[in-house]
Amino acid sequence: ALMFNLVEEKHIKRTIDTLIHYLENNDCHLSTGIVGTPYLCHVLSQHGANDLAYQLLLQTDFPSWLYQVTKGATTIWEHWNGIKEDGSFWSTEMNSFNHYAYGSIGDWMYRVAAGLDAGAPGYKRILIRPMPAEGLTFAEAVYDSMYGRIKSRWEKAGNLFKIDICIPVNTIAEAILPQAELNRVTESGRALSEEEGISDISQLKDGLKLTLGSG
């Protein structure tokens, strides 16, 4: 309901609070299936609980994505317990080890964690909006669009946040730098200015918005 904007404005806070309550009661683990899993982290990030989305991503005990990695997985399974904690199989007949259902977390990792998203069909306009949180010190996403390569890579080192952005020709990008302030942001070691591919700079409450050309 939250993902598809079906909740009335007056009920949004109660609805997200209820979702958070369910997660806390489940020790911040998922018990969802093919329908709900693709949307949970998106909804949390969109409604002020981005740190909880990262907690879900980085859990290593059952049931979680990284539990599968601890069992040697290099692809995402059909079932949270495709291989059980004792090493036995959930099933020897219907048990895919390369399945989209829970692999859908990749969508959130590209669009939210790394911050590479489409601003218009075909990536004619591009949105770069990383939403970092505790647990990751860097993230990178690359997409080879019909216009060329798009890249968003960020890293944190102490109080420094660095982002590398690659925008192909014949496109425009909107980049939103989280919690950034204009007088503290540099580009290639120089203060930002509306030159050299930056056509607009706007200070937002939660970051700095830049309109970028190719480069």
N, C-alpha and C positions, 0 to 999 in steps of 0.2 A: 504493500500500500504506500509506504514512504517512497520507494523507488519510482513509482509511477504517478506521484503527486495526487494520490487519491484521498489523502487525509486533509481535512479542513484545517486551516491555519491555527485555530484555537485548540486543536487536539494534537498538533505535531509534537510539542514537548512531552506530553503524557505518553505518546506512542513511542518515541525514541527512549524515554526513561524506562518504559516497560521492556523494550528490547534489551537495554543495558542490564536491567534487573535479571532477565532470563539468562544472559551470558554470565553474569556474576554468580548466579546460582549453579551454573554449569561449570564453574571454575575456569571461565574464559575459554571454553572449548565449544566447537560446533557439534551439533547432532542433526544437521540439515541434510537434505538430499539434492536431487538434480534441479529442483525448482527454486529453492531459496538461496542456495550457496552462491550463485553468481552475483547477488545483490547485497549481501550482508556488509561486506567491507566498504562498498561504495556508499551505502546509507550511513554507516558510522562516520566515514570521513566527511560526508556532506553535512552532517548534523552535529559537529563539534566533538566527536568521539574518535578522532583519527588515531589517537594513541591506542585505543582499544582494538582498532583494525589491525595495527601492527602487532599487538599482543597475539591476536588470533593467528596471524601469518607465521609468527615465530615460535609458537608452541612446538615442543618436540615429543611430548608423550601422547598416547592415544586418547581421543581421536584428533589428529591434526595432519597438516600437510607434511611437516618435517618429521613426524613419526614415520612416514613412508620412507623418507630419506635415511633415517636411522636403520631401516630394514634393507637398505641397498637400492632403493628405487631411483631410477633416472628418468622416469615418466610418472604421470599421476594416475592413480588406480581408480577403478570403478567403485570400490567400497573402501571406507575408512580402514576396515580391518581385512583387506584382501589377504594380507599375511598377518596372522595373529601374533600376540606378544610371545607366545610359546613357539613360534616358528611354523605352525601349521597353517593351512589355507582356509579361508572363509568357505570356499567351494573349489572343487577340482574341475567343475564343469562350466559354471557361469561366473567368471572372475577375471574381467579384463584388467590388464595392467597398463593400459594406455587409453585413457578415457577422458572425454571433454568435461563431464559433469563437475568434478572437483578441480579439473585443470582450468576451469573458468576463472580462477584466482589470477591467472596471467593477465586478464583484461584489466583488473585493478592495479596490478603491478606496473603495467605499461602506462596507464592513464593517470594514476594517482601517485604511486610511489616514485616512479621515474618522471612522471609529469608530461608525457607525450600524448597529445590527443588531437583529434580533428576538430577544427573550428567551422568547417563547411565540408560538404561531400567531396570526396576525392583529394582532400588535404590541400585544396586551393587556398584556404585559410587554415592556419595551424594554431593550436593552443598549447603553450608550454606552461604548465602550472604544477610543479612538484610540490608534494605535501609531505615533507620529511617528519620523522618522529623518532623517539628513542628505539634503538635496536638495529638500525642501519646507519652506517657512516658514509655510504655512497650508493648510488643507483645509476644505471645507464640503460637507455632504450634507443634502438635504431630502427627506422622503418624506411624501406626503399619504395617511395611513392612514385607515381607516374611522372612527377616533376623532378625527382631526384631524391637523394638521401636526406632524411630528417633525423636529427639526433638531439637527445637531451641527456646530459650527464652531470650529476651534482656530487659533491663530496663535502663532508664537514671535518674540520680540524680545529679543535678548540672553539674559539668564538668566530672562526672564519668559515663562511659558506661560499663555495665556488661552484659556478655552473658553466658548462660548455654547451653552447647551442649551435646547431648547424641547420640552416634554412635554405632550401633549394631555390633556384631562379623561378621567376613568374609566380611566386607565392608571397603571402604576407603572414606574419606570425604575431600573435599577442602573447607576450611572456609576462607572467605574474610571479615575482620573486617573493617568497614568503618572509614576512616580518622584516622586509628590507626598508631602509630609509634612504632617501635620495642622496643626502650629504655623506653617506657612508658606503655608497656603491661605486665601484670603478669598473671600467671596461678596458681590457688590455693595459691595465695600470694607470688609466687616466680617468678623470671625473667624467660622469655621463653628460652628454649633450645631444641635442637633436641633430646630429650629423652622422655621417658614416653608417647609414642604414637604420638609424633610430629616428622615427618620424614623430613619435609622441611619447611623453613621459608623464605619468600621473601617479601621485601618491595616494594610496588607498589606506583604509583603516588597518588592513591585515597584510599589507605588502606594497610593492611597487609594480606598476603596470607599464610595460614598454610595448610599443608597436614597432616591429622589426621587418626590414626587408631581407633579401637573400644575403647569405654569407655565413 
